[in-house]
Amino acid sequence: MSWLRKGRLRDWQRSVHLSARLIAGRRFWVVPFVVLPWIAFQLGRLAIEGWRPQGAYRPPEAQAILIGFPLVVLAIGLGVRIIAGDIDRRTLEITYTVPGGAHRAWLTKLVAAVLLLVAAEALLGLTTFVFATEYPIGALYGALQAALFYLVLAMAMSVLFKSEATGALATVALLVLNGVSSGFGEMQLRISPFFNPAALPNVDSADLIAWTVQNRIGFLLVIPVIAALAFGRAERRESMLK
């Protein structure tokens, strides 16, 4: 039976590889590197004399500013292509013929997108640590949480509007609304995917732990729910093909 498991694993790896090409292009392996110019841009801003009186970036700023924001932008770009890519390419009807249901093809694309985000975060995390600032290890999870939330949100918005472009615009609008409501990081909201406990050094440790657990568990539940809702709507063949 071991040969059967190996065969299934190879099939799954090939499916993820093909899915990555569909959502990110033939040179999908380049995609994780597109976030690195953001770090170079931020370091360049620091080099401008007098731009930042307090000096270099501080550890609490790594999660949202240096790692989280470029990762979220990449997540939105990938998310809108998971399902709406089939709509824009007019291959949606073909996807409905996939054995086991179209959601299997979309789920594989979602897995490919997550792997690309993890690779991008690894590069961002390394360059941030080496060239910008040290940061707590929890910052990596916090940044990935925000990216995964906006990945599935972009996927859902693109299904709702049946368009990559419109879905991206709607998701960006919600991202801006989130930024405005939190003062673009000045206020840490427990209901925000960008919640960063390292930015609250003066809060009682017991309260901070409770808030962090509530936020992390909450989004562990919200993210798959949004993905399931997006898949469920996309599976309505008659509605999607109109």
Residue pairs with C-beta under 8 A, 6 or more apart in sequence:
12 108
15 108
16 108
16 111
16 112
16 115
17 112
19 105
19 108
19 109
19 111
19 112
20 28
20 112
20 113
20 115
20 116
21 28
22 81
22 85
22 109
23 78
23 81
23 82
23 85
23 109
23 112
23 113
24 31
24 78
24 81
24 112
24 113
24 116
25 31
28 112
28 116
31 74
31 78
31 116
31 120
32 116
32 119
32 120
32 122
32 123
33 120
33 123
34 74
34 120
35 70
35 71
35 73
35 74
35 120
35 123
35 124
36 123
36 124
36 127
38 66
38 69
38 70
38 124
39 66
39 70
39 124
39 127
39 128
39 131
39 132
42 57
42 65
42 66
42 132
43 131
43 132
45 51
45 52
46 52
46 56
46 57
56 132
56 133
57 65
57 66
57 132
57 133
58 133
59 133
59 134
59 135
59 136
59 139
59 198
60 135
60 196
60 198
60 199
60 201
61 133
61 185
61 199
62 128
62 132
62 133
62 134
62 135
62 139
63 135
63 139
63 140
63 142
63 143
63 194
63 196
63 198
63 199
64 142
64 143
64 146
64 185
64 194
64 196
65 185
66 124
66 128
66 132
66 133
67 121
67 124
67 125
67 128
67 135
67 139
67 140
67 143
68 142
68 143
68 146
68 147
68 194
70 120
70 124
71 117
71 120
71 121
71 124
71 143
71 144
71 146
71 147
72 146
72 147
72 150
72 175
74 116
74 117
74 120
74 147
75 113
75 117
75 147
75 148
75 150
75 151
75 154
76 150
76 151
76 154
76 168
76 171
76 172
76 175
77 154
77 168
78 113
78 116
78 117
78 151
78 154
79 113
79 150
79 151
79 152
79 153
79 154
79 155
79 158
79 167
79 171
80 154
80 155
80 157
80 158
80 164
80 165
80 167
80 168
80 171
81 109
81 158
81 164
82 106
82 109
82 110
82 113
82 155
82 158
83 106
83 109
83 155
83 158
83 159
83 230
83 231
83 234
84 155
84 158
84 159
84 162
84 163
84 164
84 167
85 164
86 92
86 94
86 95
87 158
87 162
87 163
87 164
87 240
88 163
88 164
92 240
92 241
93 241
95 102
95 105
95 106
96 102
96 237
98 104
98 105
101 235
102 234
102 235
103 231
103 234
103 235
106 231
106 234
107 231
110 151
110 152
110 155
110 227
113 151
114 148
114 151
117 144
117 147
117 148
117 151
118 144
121 140
121 143
121 144
121 147
124 143
125 140
128 135
129 135
135 198
136 198
138 197
138 198
138 212
139 196
139 198
141 216
142 194
142 195
142 196
142 197
145 193
145 216
145 219
145 223
146 193
146 194
148 219
148 223
149 193
149 219
149 222
149 223
149 226
150 171
150 175
150 193
152 223
152 224
152 226
152 227
152 230
153 171
153 174
153 226
154 167
154 168
154 171
155 167
155 226
155 227
155 230
156 226
156 227
156 229
156 230
156 233
157 166
157 167
157 168
157 170
157 171
157 174
158 164
158 166
158 167
158 168
159 167
159 230
159 233
159 234
159 240
160 167
160 170
160 233
161 167
161 170
162 240
178 192
178 193
178 194
179 185
181 189
181 192
182 188
182 189
182 192
182 194
185 194
185 196
185 199
188 195
188 196
188 197
188 199
188 200
189 195
190 211
190 214
190 215
191 215
191 218
192 215
193 219
195 211
195 212
195 215
197 208
197 211
197 212
200 208
203 211
233 239
233 240
234 240
